[in-house]
């Protein structure tokens, strides 16, 4: 009987230890849920997801209720990619899409600001508003907004042209490791080709040759690409004036 009691007591102790261990493991698993992570960390991770794909962000929201509240953070709307939504919207989007895009714009999404600036400046001929939103988007680091804003300033002549050169050079050098001028050209062309352009910038005030070196002949012969050339690419003035002429051709303007 004594031996049997000892065995029973040992079994009870083992059962108690197992129960305690399982309870601890359960608490650990509960503490390790996504919802238990710091909110700032969640928002930062979700912002990276959003900047890559709106669809991925939408799927994340569906996958876990703990993520619904962080996905409404202003940073998410500022970061989310809206590339899948066409621009401009000649056919009004559905209510949910319109509400989402409006929130992106109100929260300061750079792509949304860029699109607003393009429509206002080139289609609605609201120059002040167009320049305002293009500038804000450029200041937020949007490459196409910086490209267009710089081109508009460059075409203005005098002090405006110098400011445009500064804007464009900041784009070229700060993003030299991953910015590609062809990507900006393609995106700008895609937007302009789908809208009526009622506001055409002019080359009348712009001198398309360098004041320090005679690059006019090379400028005319080389065409409109920004291909590498030590003679031309060494001069930022000629480089961007040459790109400005290409920008005019994108808008189907004869120069």
N, C-alpha and C positions, 0 to 999 in steps of 0.2 A: 504493500500500500504506500509506503514512504517513497519508494522509487517511482511509482505511478504518479504520485502527487508532484514530485520534482519535475517529472516529464511534462505534466500538465501546466505547472507554473512556467516552465521554460517556453512552452508553446504559446502561453498567454503573453509572455514578455516579447517573444518574437513577433506575435501578432500586433502587439502595441507599437513596437518599433517600426514595423512595416506600415502601420496606419499613420504614424507620425511622419515617416519618410514620404509617403504618398501625399500627405497634406502639405508638406513643405514643397514638394515638387509641383503641386497644383498651384501654390502661391507664387512660385517662381515663374511658372508658365503664364499666369495671369499678369504678373508684373511686366512680362516681356512682350505684351501685346503692343501693336502699333500705337494705339491710343495713349499708352503710358509714356511715349517718347515726348521730349520737350517740344512745345508748339513751334518755336522758332526753327528747330531742326526739321520738323515736318514741312513747314512752309518752304524752307529752302530746298528740300528734296523735291517737293511737288512743283516748285517753280522751275526746276531743271527739267522735270517731266513735261510740264506745260510748254516750255520754250521749244521742246523738240517736236511735240505733236499734240494737237487739241484732242484727237481721238484717244491717245493714251491717257490724257488727263480725265476724259469722260469715263473711260473704263475703270480708272482708279476710283472715281467717285462711286461707281456701281459696285465695286468689289468690297468696300468696307465702310460702314456707317460712321466709324470713328474719323474718317477722312473728309466727311461732308463739310464740317465747319471750317477746317483749315483751307479747303479749296476756295472759300469765299473771301480769303484775305486779299487786300488790294494788290499785294506783290504778285499774286497769281495772275490777276487780270493784266497787270503790267507786263508779265513775262510770257503769257500764253501766245502760241503761234496761231495766227488767223489766216495762214496762207491758203487753207483749203476753201475759204470763202471768197468767191469771185469779187473782183473790183473792176469798174464801179458797178453798183447794184441798180441796173436799169429795171430789173424785175424785182419788186419789193420782196424781201425775205419774209419767212413766216415770223409770227410774233416772238417765239422763243429765240430764234436766231437774231432777230432785230434787237431784242432785249439784251442778249449776250454781247453783241457787237457794240451796243450803246454803252454798256458797262465797261467794256475794254477801253473805249474812247474816253469816258469820264474818269477812269482811273489812270489814264496817261500811258496807254499801250503805244509804244513808238510806231509800230506798223500802222495802227489805226490813225494816229496823228499824221503820218506820212500820206496815207490815202486821202484823208480829209484835205490836206494841203494841196495835193495834186488836183483834186476835183475843183477846189475853190479857185486856184490860180489859173489853171488852163481851160477849164470848162465854164465855170460860173463867172470868170473874170473878176473875182473878188480878190484883188491883188494883196491887200493888207492882210486879210485872213489867211490866204494861201501861204504867204511868206511867214506869217506868224507860226503856223503849224509845221511847216517845213523846218523852220529854225529850231523849234522845240524838239522835234523828232531828231534833228541832227545833233543837238546838244545831248540827247540821250544815247548817242552812238549809233543811230540807224544809218547804215552805209548809203542806201539809195537816197534817203532824204538829204544827206550831206552832199552827195553827188549833184542832185538837182538844185539844191539851194546854192551851192557853189557855182554852178553853171549860170544861174540867173544873176547872181552878183557879178560874175565875170563879164557878163554881157552888158553891164551897166556903164562901163567906162569909168575913167578917173579913179577916185577913191574906192568906188564900189568894186572895180575890177581887182584892185589890190586886195581888198577884203575877200573877194572870191578866190583869189590865188591862195590866200592863207588858209581858207576853209578846205580847199581841195588838197593842198599839200599836207594838212593835218590828217586828212583821210588817207592819203597815199602812204605816209610814213608811219603813222600810228598803227595802221592795219596791214603793213607791208608783208607780214608773214602769212596772212590768210585772206586778205581782200583781193578780189579779182575784178578788174574793171569790166570785163565782159559780162560778169554776173549782174552788175549794176545796169549796164546797157540793156541787157535782155529784160530785166524786170521793169525798167522804166518804159521800154518800148511796148511791153505787154500791156501796161496800163494805158499809155497814150493811144495805142492802136484801137482801144475799145471805147474811146470817148471822142466827142466832137471838141476840137481844140479851137477856142474862140480868142485866146490870148496868146499871140506869138511874140516871143522875145526877139530882139533885133540885134544885128551885128553892126549897125551903122556907127556906133560909138567905139567899136572895138578894133584895135589894130592887131591883125593876126600874124605879126612878125616881131621878133625879138629886137629890142632897141639897142642891144649891145653887140649882137652878132648877126650876120646876114644868113638867116635860115630860110628865107622865103622860097628859094628854088627847091631846096630839099623838102620843105613843107608841102609844096604843091605836088611833088613827084611821089612822095611816100604814101599818099592816100590818107585814110582816116583811122587806121588801126594804131594801137599803142604797142606795137611790137618793139622789141629791144633794139636800140641803136645808140651807141655811145655818143655820137655827135648830137643827136636830138634829145635823147632822154636825159642828158646831162644838164639841159636847160629846162627848168620847170615851167617857165613862161611859155616857151614854144610847145611844150608837151600838152599843157592844158588848153591853150588856144586852139591847138589842132583837135583836141577832144571836143571843144565847143562847136567846131564846124561839124563834127560827126553828130553831135547832139541836135543840131539844126536839121540835119538830114533825117534823123529819126522822126522829127515832126513834119517831114515832107516839105521843108522850106528850101527854096532855091537860093544858093549862096554863090 
